Amino acid sequence: MNASELRTKSTDELENLLVELSRESFNLKMQKGIGQLTKPDRVKKIRRSVARIHTILNEKVSA
């Protein structure tokens, strides 16, 4: 998801999205641990999306 798309969302929506991505990240880590990870590029995308959401949440708090 682009930063511009995330900036249009409310704080509650961003927090819910962050929870969903954290769960997905955990599931992918478990799959990697047991050797069943089918899309290793997804881990990187989720990690960056989480960081992007944290950045935007910090921007909203300071503004």
C-alpha positions as CSV (number, residue, x, y, z in Angstrom):
1,M,0.0,0.0,0.0
2,N,1.3,3.4,-0.9
3,A,2.0,6.1,1.7
4,S,-0.5,8.4,0.1
5,E,-3.2,5.8,0.4
6,L,-2.3,5.2,4.1
7,R,-2.4,9.0,4.8
8,T,-6.1,9.1,3.9
9,K,-7.0,6.5,6.5
10,S,-7.9,7.3,10.0
11,T,-5.8,6.4,13.0
12,D,-8.1,3.5,14.0
13,E,-8.0,2.1,10.5
14,L,-4.2,2.2,10.5
15,E,-4.0,0.5,13.9
16,N,-6.3,-2.3,12.7
17,L,-4.2,-2.7,9.5
18,L,-1.1,-2.8,11.6
19,V,-2.5,-5.6,13.7
20,E,-3.5,-7.6,10.6
21,L,0.0,-7.2,9.1
22,S,1.6,-8.2,12.3
23,R,-0.4,-11.4,12.4
24,E,0.5,-12.1,8.8
25,S,4.1,-11.4,9.5
26,F,4.0,-13.9,12.4
27,N,2.4,-16.5,10.3
28,L,5.0,-16.1,7.6
29,K,7.8,-16.4,10.1
30,M,6.3,-19.6,11.4
31,Q,6.1,-20.9,7.8
32,K,9.7,-20.0,7.2
33,G,10.7,-21.8,10.4
34,I,9.1,-25.1,9.3
35,G,10.2,-24.7,5.6
36,Q,6.8,-24.1,4.0
37,L,7.2,-20.5,3.0
38,T,6.0,-20.2,-0.6
39,K,6.5,-16.4,-1.2
40,P,9.6,-15.2,0.5
41,D,9.2,-11.7,-1.0
42,R,6.0,-11.2,1.0
43,V,8.0,-11.0,4.2
44,K,9.9,-8.0,3.0
45,K,6.8,-6.3,1.7
46,I,5.0,-6.7,5.0
47,R,8.0,-5.5,7.0
48,R,8.1,-2.3,4.9
49,S,4.4,-1.8,5.1
50,V,4.5,-2.0,8.9
51,A,7.3,0.5,9.0
52,R,5.4,2.8,6.7
53,I,2.3,2.6,8.9
54,H,4.4,3.4,12.0
55,T,5.8,6.4,10.2
56,I,2.4,7.7,9.2
57,L,1.0,7.2,12.7
58,N,3.9,9.2,14.2
59,E,3.3,11.9,11.7
60,K,-0.4,12.1,12.7
61,V,0.5,12.2,16.4
62,S,3.0,15.0,16.0
63,A,0.7,17.1,13.7
